[in-house]
Amino acid sequence: MSYWENLGATDEWYTPKYIFDAMDTFFDLDVAHPVGDIITPSSKVITENSLNKNWSGFIWMNPPFGGRNSILPWLEKFFLHSGIALTPDRTSAPWYHYALQKSSSFLIVKGKVKFLRPDGTKGKSPSTGTTLFGSGEKADSVLFHAAKNGLGVYCETFHIGDLDGP
């Protein structure tokens, strides 16, 4: 098992404000909202048992990264909706390729995100970068806007069925 696959002491690492500022949007639901005073720009939040609850509207998802494939159930449910999902860059992981295939766009965040601890202080840089996956036209527009604001590189996802071959 690689060092990054070992479970950390906590999954409580929160999205820094500059990411939300760059996207400049409001979400209907944060499906993995941290317990505590951390603010995300959303109308409603789910703080526990999210995978067993109904989701609706434009979704923000920064799920617990957990073990090797623990993010897959989150992505499977996420891609049934419109929204933006934050994940680590694990380009060789099967779940990452699943997300690429299901997404309508994605943004590779410039640099390494220093996530916030529950007390609001910055953590150290993680061992990988971060990708924001978009699902739906609104997400595509928000991620494009975030790229224009300098957050990273925006890409639209084209699927083999969408392209004419040689």
C-alpha positions in Angstrom: 0.0 0.0 0.0 1.3 3.4 -1.0 1.8 6.1 1.7 -1.1 8.1 0.3 -3.5 5.2 0.7 -3.0 5.0 4.4 -5.9 6.6 6.3 -5.0 9.9 8.0 -5.9 10.8 11.5 -9.0 12.7 10.1 -11.1 13.3 7.0 -11.9 16.8 8.4 -10.1 19.0 5.9 -12.1 21.9 4.5 -12.1 23.8 1.2 -10.4 27.2 1.5 -12.3 30.3 0.7 -10.2 31.3 -2.3 -11.6 28.3 -4.2 -15.2 29.5 -3.6 -14.2 33.1 -4.4 -12.7 32.0 -7.8 -15.9 30.1 -8.7 -18.1 33.0 -7.6 -21.3 30.9 -7.4 -23.9 29.8 -4.9 -24.8 26.1 -4.4 -28.2 24.7 -3.4 -26.6 21.9 -1.3 -23.3 21.1 0.2 -23.5 17.3 0.6 -20.4 16.7 2.7 -20.5 19.9 4.8 -18.1 19.9 7.8 -19.5 20.0 11.3 -18.6 23.3 12.8 -18.3 26.9 11.8 -16.8 26.5 8.3 -18.9 28.4 5.7 -19.6 27.2 2.2 -21.8 29.2 -0.2 -24.8 27.0 -0.1 -28.5 27.2 0.9 -28.6 23.8 2.6 -26.0 21.4 4.0 -25.8 17.8 5.0 -23.3 17.0 7.7 -23.6 13.3 8.1 -25.0 10.1 6.4 -25.1 12.0 3.1 -25.0 9.0 0.9 -28.3 7.8 2.5 -30.1 11.1 2.0 -31.8 12.8 -1.0 -29.7 15.4 -2.9 -31.2 18.1 -5.1 -30.3 21.2 -6.9 -26.8 22.5 -7.8 -24.4 20.4 -5.6 -21.1 21.2 -4.0 -19.1 18.1 -2.9 -15.8 17.9 -1.1 -16.2 14.3 0.2 -14.0 12.5 2.7 -11.1 11.2 0.7 -10.6 8.1 3.0 -9.0 4.9 1.7 -8.2 3.7 -1.8 -11.7 3.6 -3.4 -13.8 5.2 -0.8 -14.6 8.2 -3.0 -16.3 6.1 -5.7 -19.7 5.9 -4.0 -19.7 9.6 -3.6 -18.9 10.2 -7.2 -21.5 7.7 -8.4 -24.2 9.6 -6.5 -22.8 13.0 -7.5 -22.9 12.3 -11.2 -26.7 11.8 -11.0 -26.9 15.6 -10.3 -25.6 18.9 -11.5 -22.7 20.4 -9.5 -19.0 20.5 -8.7 -17.0 17.8 -7.0 -13.6 18.4 -5.5 -11.2 15.4 -5.5 -7.5 14.7 -5.2 -5.5 14.3 -8.5 -5.1 10.5 -8.7 -4.9 10.1 -12.4 -4.1 6.4 -12.3 -7.0 5.5 -10.0 -10.0 3.8 -11.6 -12.4 6.1 -9.8 -10.6 9.1 -11.3 -11.1 7.8 -14.8 -14.7 7.1 -13.9 -15.1 10.8 -13.0 -13.4 11.9 -16.2 -15.8 9.8 -18.2 -18.9 11.0 -16.3 -17.9 14.7 -16.0 -18.9 17.4 -18.5 -15.8 19.5 -17.6 -13.0 19.6 -15.1 -10.5 22.1 -13.7 -7.1 21.2 -12.5 -6.3 23.5 -9.7 -3.0 25.4 -9.9 -0.6 24.5 -7.2 -1.4 22.4 -4.2 -4.4 23.4 -2.1 -3.7 23.9 1.6 -6.9 22.6 3.1 -8.2 24.0 6.4 -8.2 22.2 9.7 -11.4 22.2 11.8 -10.1 25.2 13.7 -9.7 27.2 10.5 -5.9 27.1 10.3 -4.2 26.0 7.1 -2.8 22.5 6.8 0.3 21.4 5.1 0.3 20.8 1.3 -1.1 17.4 0.5 1.0 14.9 -1.6 -1.2 15.4 -4.7 -3.0 18.2 -6.5 -6.7 18.8 -6.7 -9.3 18.4 -9.5 -12.8 20.0 -9.6 -15.2 17.9 -11.7 -18.2 19.6 -13.3 -21.5 17.9 -14.0 -23.9 20.0 -16.2 -23.9 23.3 -18.0 -24.0 25.5 -15.0 -20.9 23.6 -13.5 -19.1 24.1 -16.8 -19.8 27.8 -16.8 -18.7 28.1 -13.1 -15.4 26.2 -13.7 -14.7 28.2 -16.8 -15.2 31.4 -14.8 -12.9 30.0 -12.0 -10.2 29.3 -14.6 -10.5 32.9 -15.9 -10.0 34.0 -12.3 -6.7 32.1 -12.2 -7.8 29.0 -10.2 -6.4 26.5 -12.7 -6.8 25.0 -16.2 -10.3 24.3 -17.5 -11.1 21.4 -19.8 -14.3 20.3 -21.4 -14.7 16.5 -21.4 -15.3 14.9 -24.7 -16.4 11.3 -24.8 -15.6 8.9 -27.6 -19.3 8.7 -28.6 -19.2 12.5 -29.0 -16.3 12.6 -31.5 -16.1 11.5 -35.1 -13.2 9.2 -35.7 -10.7 9.4 -38.5 
